[in-house]
Amino acid sequence: MEGHHVVQLHEQGVAEVQETLEAFKNLGLGADAVTRESFPLPATQAQLTRASLDVHQGRGFAIVRGLDPRKYTAEDNVTIFLGISNYIGEQRGIQDKKGSVLTHVTDSKVWTTPPAMRHGIHTTAGLAWHCDMGTDILALHIRSLAETGGNTFVASSSNIYNELVTSYPEALKALCDPSWPIQVSGDPSRYIIVPLLHVSEEKILISVDPGRLGLHPATAKTGRQSPVPALNQPQLDALEVLSTLASKYRYCLDTKPGDMVFINNVAMLHARDSYVDPKDGPGRHFVRLWLRNPELAWDIPQSMRVPWEAAFGPDGNGFPGLEKRYPVMPTLEYNPPKYTAGSAAFILEDGGDVNGEGCI
């Protein structure tokens, strides 16, 4: 039996999405014009509203299931993903300096750039426990899966915090201490000093990506001197405890092709294991959105706002003058990041786009 976190679109819901897609295409509008008004789903709206409430106020994640991505073009899959995502969080964050709204999380078979020179999300390697620093909701559209492995795991920050309080007070103290260097650019090397764990209005927020903490090895390899400090031993110990507890409380998402996964990124950590793609076929391919629901969004603490404002703008209303890009497919040629290979392909790096092409 599927869990209560799965929103199943049955025949009526699938038909409504199909009809709305065709109506939207007849409008001749681009992807940025996909809104609740231009892509209405009245018969499905109640289900999606409950899912959004569950993401923000319940278990912290939801899966929308029932659409087969093989029945649609790449462009149509993007439109459908945007249309359904509007009901979870209608504001979309940008994921690079060029205004890309979509990222393709995959290890494309046509890329010749060595995996060691790519972001972690663009390899078959596992990803350590982290969150996509800068977004309220992490949304993933599963186009296809790996042959083996590639499982996505989530862990509740509240569960982690409760055990930190009772069993690991020193690690909790370190995680709450405003002394963690988080790299926000590579050239010049810039960083902020903030805590990783926040307690706010009885909500527990953890904002961490090991690829951004301290001086990243990929930056160090350039041979340049950098002001970004290394992590101290109490911080390294605290990260180990955090990872251990996340693994203890982890939940494996039983995903299928076509699923749309929505994770409360400030309330949960996520990770994945390594995977092997089939010799034939596309392999593991997810499409990523960063979302925000203004009505249900958690307050973002000041110490978390630097990466958040980079995605959603200083006031949370985006960047009106920036043209948004919606790459429908991964690029044919991989553009390696210059100074970092952080796990989540974060926005404030010096390295162009997030390796997508064919914008709509």
C-alpha positions in Angstrom: 0.0 0.0 0.0 1.3 3.4 -0.9 2.0 5.8 1.9 -0.2 8.8 2.7 2.5 11.1 1.3 1.7 9.8 -2.2 -0.9 11.9 -4.1 -2.2 9.5 -6.8 -3.6 11.1 -9.9 -6.2 8.7 -11.2 -7.8 8.8 -14.7 -9.7 12.0 -14.1 -6.6 13.8 -12.8 -4.5 12.6 -15.7 -7.1 13.7 -18.2 -7.4 17.1 -16.6 -3.6 17.6 -16.8 -3.7 16.6 -20.5 -6.5 18.9 -21.4 -5.0 21.8 -19.5 -1.6 21.2 -21.2 -3.2 21.4 -24.7 -5.1 24.5 -23.7 -1.9 26.1 -22.5 0.0 25.2 -25.6 -2.7 26.9 -27.7 -1.9 30.2 -25.9 1.5 30.3 -27.4 3.2 31.3 -24.1 6.6 30.4 -22.7 7.4 28.3 -19.6 7.7 31.4 -17.3 4.0 32.1 -18.1 2.9 28.7 -16.5 0.8 29.9 -13.5 -2.2 28.7 -11.6 -4.3 31.0 -13.8 -2.9 29.8 -17.1 -2.6 26.2 -16.1 -5.7 25.6 -13.9 -6.4 22.2 -12.4 -9.8 22.6 -10.6 -10.5 18.9 -10.2 -7.0 18.2 -8.8 -6.4 21.4 -6.9 -7.7 20.1 -3.5 -5.3 17.1 -3.6 -2.3 19.3 -4.4 -3.3 21.9 -1.7 -3.3 19.1 0.8 0.1 18.0 -0.4 1.4 21.5 0.0 0.1 21.6 3.6 1.8 18.3 4.3 5.1 19.6 2.9 4.9 22.7 5.1 3.1 21.6 8.2 3.1 17.8 8.1 5.6 15.1 7.4 7.7 17.5 5.3 7.5 15.8 1.9 5.0 14.6 -0.7 5.0 12.7 -4.0 2.6 13.4 -6.9 2.2 10.2 -9.0 0.3 9.0 -12.0 1.8 10.8 -15.1 4.0 8.8 -17.5 6.8 11.1 -18.8 7.4 8.9 -21.8 4.0 10.0 -23.2 5.1 13.6 -23.4 7.8 15.6 -25.2 10.6 17.2 -23.1 8.9 20.6 -23.4 5.6 19.2 -22.4 7.1 17.5 -19.4 8.5 20.8 -18.2 5.2 22.5 -18.7 3.4 19.8 -16.7 6.0 19.9 -13.9 5.7 23.7 -13.6 1.9 23.5 -13.7 1.6 21.0 -10.9 4.4 22.6 -8.9 2.5 25.9 -8.8 0.1 24.3 -6.3 2.9 23.4 -4.0 4.8 26.7 -4.3 4.2 29.2 -7.0 7.4 31.2 -6.6 10.4 29.8 -8.5 14.0 30.4 -7.5 16.8 30.9 -10.0 19.6 28.4 -9.8 22.5 30.3 -11.5 23.5 33.8 -12.4 22.0 33.4 -15.9 18.5 32.9 -14.5 18.2 29.2 -15.0 15.1 27.9 -13.2 15.6 24.2 -14.0 18.6 22.0 -13.3 19.0 18.5 -14.8 20.3 16.1 -12.1 21.9 13.3 -14.2 25.1 11.8 -15.5 24.6 12.2 -19.2 26.2 9.5 -21.4 27.3 12.2 -23.9 29.4 14.2 -21.4 33.1 13.8 -21.8 34.1 16.0 -18.8 35.6 13.7 -16.1 33.2 13.2 -13.2 35.8 14.6 -10.8 35.4 18.0 -12.5 31.6 18.0 -12.2 29.1 18.9 -9.5 28.1 15.9 -7.4 24.6 15.9 -8.8 26.1 15.4 -12.3 27.8 12.1 -11.4 26.8 8.6 -10.3 28.4 9.1 -6.9 26.4 9.1 -3.7 25.6 12.5 -2.1 26.1 13.1 1.6 23.4 14.5 3.8 22.7 18.1 2.8 20.0 20.5 1.8 19.9 22.8 -1.3 21.0 25.9 0.6 18.8 28.8 -0.6 15.4 27.3 -1.3 12.3 26.6 0.8 11.0 23.6 -1.3 13.1 21.2 -3.3 11.1 19.8 -6.2 12.2 16.9 -8.3 10.6 15.5 -11.5 11.7 11.9 -12.1 12.1 11.4 -15.8 13.9 8.0 -15.4 15.7 5.9 -12.9 19.0 4.1 -12.6 19.4 0.4 -13.1 20.6 -0.1 -9.5 21.0 2.4 -6.6 20.4 6.1 -6.8 17.8 6.0 -4.0 16.7 9.3 -2.5 16.6 9.5 1.3 15.1 12.2 3.6 15.5 12.8 7.3 13.6 15.1 9.6 15.6 17.9 11.2 13.3 17.7 14.3 14.1 14.0 14.9 17.8 14.8 14.6 17.5 17.8 16.9 15.7 15.8 19.6 18.5 13.2 19.8 21.1 15.9 19.7 19.5 17.5 22.8 19.4 14.2 24.7 22.6 12.5 23.6 24.9 14.9 21.8 25.0 18.3 23.6 28.5 19.2 22.3 27.5 18.5 18.7 24.4 20.5 19.2 26.4 23.4 20.6 28.8 23.3 17.7 26.0 23.2 15.1 24.2 26.2 16.7 27.4 28.2 17.1 27.6 31.1 14.5 31.1 30.1 13.4 30.7 28.0 10.3 32.4 29.3 7.2 30.1 28.8 4.1 31.7 29.6 0.8 29.6 31.7 -1.5 32.0 32.4 -4.4 35.2 31.1 -5.7 36.9 34.1 -7.3 37.4 36.0 -5.2 36.9 33.5 -2.4 34.1 34.9 -0.3 32.4 33.3 2.7 29.9 34.0 5.4 30.1 32.9 9.1 26.8 31.4 10.3 25.3 28.6 12.4 24.0 25.5 10.7 21.1 24.7 13.0 18.3 27.2 13.9 15.5 26.9 16.4 12.8 29.4 15.5 9.1 29.5 16.7 9.4 25.8 17.7 10.6 24.9 14.2 14.0 23.3 13.7 15.8 24.4 10.6 19.1 22.9 9.4 21.0 24.5 6.5 24.0 22.5 5.5 25.9 21.3 2.4 29.3 19.8 3.2 30.5 20.9 -0.3 30.2 24.5 0.8 31.7 24.3 4.3 35.2 25.7 4.7 37.6 25.8 1.8 36.4 23.3 -0.8 39.1 20.8 -2.1 38.4 21.8 -5.7 39.2 25.4 -4.8 42.3 24.4 -2.9 43.6 22.5 -5.9 43.9 25.8 -7.8 46.9 26.6 -5.7 45.5 30.1 -4.8 45.6 31.4 -1.3 42.1 31.8 0.1 40.7 33.5 3.2 38.1 30.7 3.7 39.1 28.9 6.9 39.1 25.2 7.3 36.7 23.5 9.7 38.0 22.9 13.2 37.8 19.5 14.9 34.6 20.2 16.9 32.9 21.1 13.7 34.1 18.0 11.9 32.9 15.9 14.9 29.5 17.6 14.8 29.1 16.9 11.1 29.9 13.3 11.7 27.2 13.1 14.4 24.7 15.0 12.1 25.3 12.4 9.3 25.0 9.5 11.7 21.7 10.7 13.1 20.3 11.5 9.6 21.1 8.0 8.6 19.5 6.6 11.7 16.2 8.5 11.0 16.3 8.2 7.2 13.3 7.4 5.1 13.9 6.0 1.6 11.5 7.5 -1.0 10.1 4.7 -3.2 10.0 6.7 -6.4 8.8 5.8 -9.9 9.3 7.4 -13.3 7.0 10.4 -13.6 6.9 11.1 -9.8 7.1 14.7 -8.7 8.8 14.9 -5.3 8.4 17.9 -3.0 10.6 18.2 0.0 10.6 20.9 2.7 14.2 21.9 2.3 14.5 23.8 5.6 12.9 21.1 7.7 14.5 18.0 6.2 17.9 16.8 5.0 18.3 14.6 1.9 20.9 12.3 0.5 21.3 9.6 -2.2 23.3 6.5 -2.6 25.6 5.8 -5.6 24.1 4.2 -8.7 24.7 2.4 -11.9 22.9 3.4 -15.1 21.8 0.9 -17.7 24.0 0.5 -20.8 21.0 1.5 -23.0 18.5 4.2 -22.3 18.7 7.5 -20.5 19.7 6.4 -17.0 18.9 8.3 -13.8 17.5 11.7 -14.8 15.7 14.1 -12.4 14.7 17.7 -13.1 15.0 20.1 -10.2 13.0 23.2 -9.2 13.5 25.5 -6.2 10.1 26.7 -5.0 8.5 28.9 -2.3 4.9 29.2 -1.2 4.5 32.8 0.2 1.4 31.8 2.3 2.9 28.7 3.9 6.6 29.4 3.8 8.6 29.2 7.0 10.4 32.3 8.1 14.0 32.3 6.9 16.4 33.3 9.7 18.8 36.1 8.9 21.8 33.7 8.9 20.2 31.7 6.1 19.3 34.6 3.9 22.4 35.0 1.8 21.9 31.9 -0.4 18.1 32.3 -0.1 18.2 35.9 -1.5 20.4 34.7 -4.3 17.6 32.4 -5.4 14.5 34.4 -4.6 15.7 38.0 -4.5 16.3 40.4 -1.6 12.6 40.7 -0.8 11.6 37.2 -1.8 9.9 38.5 -5.0 12.5 37.3 -7.5 14.4 39.4 -10.0 11.9 41.2 -12.3 14.6 42.4 -14.7 16.2 39.0 -15.2 15.1 36.8 -18.1 14.4 33.3 -16.9 15.7 30.2 -18.6 14.0 26.9 -18.7 16.4 24.3 -20.2 14.4 21.3 -21.3 17.3 18.9 -21.7 20.9 18.5 -20.4 23.5 20.2 -22.4 25.5 18.2 -25.0 28.7 19.5 -23.6 29.3 19.8 -19.8 30.6 23.2 -18.6 32.7 22.3 -15.5 32.5 24.7 -12.5 35.6 26.8 -12.1 36.0 26.8 -8.4 33.7 24.3 -6.7 32.1 20.9 -7.2 29.7 21.2 -4.3 27.0 18.6 -4.0 24.0 20.6 -4.8 25.3 22.8 -7.7 24.6 25.9 -5.7 24.0 29.3 -7.2 26.7 31.5 -5.9 29.6 29.8 -7.8 31.6 31.3 -10.6 30.8 29.0 -13.4 28.0 29.8 -15.8 24.8 27.8 -16.0 23.6 24.5 -14.6 24.2 22.6 -17.7 20.9 22.6 -19.5 19.9 23.5 -23.0 17.0 24.1 -25.3 15.2 26.7 -23.2 11.5 27.3 -23.5 
